[in-house]
Amino acid sequence: MSRNLTLVGFDADDTLWHNERFFQLTQDRFADLLADHAERDHLMDRLLAAERRNLGRYGYGIKGFVLSMIETALEVTEDRVPASAIRELIEAGHEMLAHPIELLPHAAEAVAAVADTHRVVLVTKGDLLDQERKLAQSGLGDLFDAVEIVSEKTAEVYADLFARHGEGAERAMMVGNSIRSDVAPVIQVGGWGVHVPHALLWDLERAETPDQAARFHELPDLSGLPELVRVLG
């Protein structure tokens, strides 16, 4: 029997496990470190601007974040930031890279249930080594039929991915916390986009919700995903 849905993609950070809160804790540390040089809101604006312009150089992830913090520290202090502060920022990055993985509620159960009936693929962006580390620590690695760590999540990337791992976008679903990266581009190429909001969202991931799209769905958490997949697929 032909099925409507044959492949389900899962985002990783802040969909399956916590991520953004560690960035925000480090930003608080950054603000405290430079409190004598810049007011917090101004500093955060400068940091976000640095992250935005550096995406094409460093991509997503902790390493690019640390480099953007260092760049911002140099800017706001006019190159007078103490070497000890630079060292503390590097150490903060090392701590982030070593932080244990904490799965979000229902993540393991949802992936396992969907993997029983459909092909499942992890689709994430960021630093290759760090994403591989987090997947290994999560205990979920064996549930996925494939893992794709990409530099950006665009409509073209999803179209290619769904064609290689499944039967095309029209029979694929992507589940994630980011409208911009996990939902909108998938709907654009004809797939289902399932938004599972997280309490914390990086400003560069903000986008309008495609409420009127026929293939858009939103769930409060991952507990309802297996039933949605059953109904659609």
N, C-alpha and C positions, 0 to 999 in steps of 0.2 A: 504494500500500500504506500502510495506517495505521501510524503509528509511536508507540511508547510515549513517547518523549522527543523533544520538538521545540525546547525552549529551554534554554540553559545560562547561568546567571548566575555572574559572577565577582566576588568581593570584590576590593578593590584593596590597601589597606595591609596589609603582612605576609602577603599571599597572592600578589600579583604583584610587589611591590617592598618593600624594607626600609622600616620606619617606626618601630616601637617603640624600636629601639636609639638613635635620635636623641633621643627623649624621655628615655630613661634616662641618656644622657650629659649631658643638660641638667639632670636631677635631681641628678646627681653634682656638677655645677657649683653648683647651688643649695645643696646641703648644705655644700659647702666655703665658700660665701659667708656662710652663716649659722652656721658652726661655733661661733662664740663665743656664740651666743644659744640654740641648741637642739641636743640630741643627735640624730644622724642618724635613727634609727628613729622617734623622736617627731615629728621634722619631716616625715618621709615619711607618717606617719599623719595629721598635720594637713593636709598637701597633698592626700592622697587624699580626705579628708573634704570639703575645699573643692571639689575637682573634682566629687565626687558631688552636692553641693548646688547647684553652678553649672551642671550640665548643662542644666537647664531654662531658664537665662538665656542661656548662651553656646553651647550645643550642643557638638559634638565638634570637636577640632582644636587647632592650635597657639595660636591667639589666646586661646581660653578657658583653655588650659593656662598661658599666661603671666600672664593676669589672676589665675588661682588661685594661682600662685606669689607674685605681688605681695601678694595678700590674706593669704596665709599668712605672708609676711615681716612684714607689718604686725601680725598677730596675735601672733606669737611674740616680737616686740620691743616690744610694747605701743606701737606707732606711732612707735618711735624708729629704725626702719631708715634708714640713710643714703641720701640721694638717689642717691649713686653706685652703691649696690647695686641700686636700682630701675632705674637706667639700664643696668646690666649685665644684668639680667634681660630688659629690653626688647631689648637687643642680641642676647642669646641667642636670643630669638624670631625676630628678623630673620634670624639665621644659619640657623635651622631652616627658615624659609620659602624660603631661597635654596639649600638643600642639593640637590646633584644627585641624580637618581633612580638607584637601583641595583636592577636587576631581580633577582628570586630565581631560582635554578636552574630551568630547564625552563619558565619562565613564558611566554616568547614562543612557544616551540615548541608548548606545550599549547594556548594560545589559538588559534594559527593552525590547528592540526590540527582542533580542535573547530569552528572557524568554517567549515571546508570542508564540513561536513556538517549543522550545526545553526545555528539563530539564537543569537547570543551577545549578552549584555547585561552591561555593567559596572554593578554595584550597590554604591555606597559611601556612607558618611556622613562628615560633616565640613564644613569650610569650603569654600564653593563655589569661590572663586578659587584656593585652594591645591590642591584636588582636580583642578581643570581644568589647573592648571600641571603637576602631576605626570603626569597622563595625556598631556599634550602632549609632555613630555620623555621619556616611557617608550617612545615609538615604536610603541605598541600601538593607538593611537586608531582607525586605519582598519580594524582587525579587528572592531570592535564594531558591531552593528546599532543599538544604542541605549546611552545612558549615563544612569543615574539617580543623582543625588546627593540623598540623603534625610536628614532630620533624625534619624530613628530607624528601625531595622529591626525591625518588628513583624510578626506574622502578618497583620494587616490590610493593611499596606503591601505585603507580598509577594503576597497574594492579588490586590490591585488591579494590581500591576505585571505579574504573570504573565498576567492576563486581558487587559491592554492590549497587551502585547508578544508574547504567545504564545497558547496554547490552554488556558490555565488551569493551576493549580498541579499537577494530577495528571500533566501532561506537561512539568513543569519541574524543573530541578535547580539548586541553588545550591552553589557551591564557595567555601570560605573557611577562615580559620584560627580563627575564633571560634565555639564552640558556641552561645554566647548569642545572637549576632547573625546568623550565617550559616547555622546548621544547625537548631537547635531550632524557631524560628518557621516555617521552611519545611516541616519534617516535620509540624508542627501543622496546616498547611493542605493536606497531602496530597502535597507534593512530595518529591523526593530531596534529602537534605542530605549533602554530602561534606565531611568535615573534613580539612584539610591542616594539621597543627599547625606552629606556628612556635616556635622556641626561646624567644622572649620574648612575653609576653602581659600586657597591662594588667590590673591587678587587677579593675577594674570589668567586664571581659569574661569573667570566670571563671564557669563553669556546669557542672553534671553532664553527662557524656556519655550520650546516649540509646542505649546499647549494644543494647537489646532492640528498638529500632524497626526495622521491616522495611525502611524506605527510608533507613536510615543507613549510610554507608560512610566509611571512614577510609583515607587514603593517606599514605605517609611523605613524599611530595613530588608535584609535578605531573606527573612523567614518566609515571605510570600512568593519568592521567585520560583520554586519548584512547581507550585500550582499554576502560576502564569505560563510557564513553559509548557506544562501539560495542556492547558487550554489552547494555546497558540499552535502547539506542535503536534 
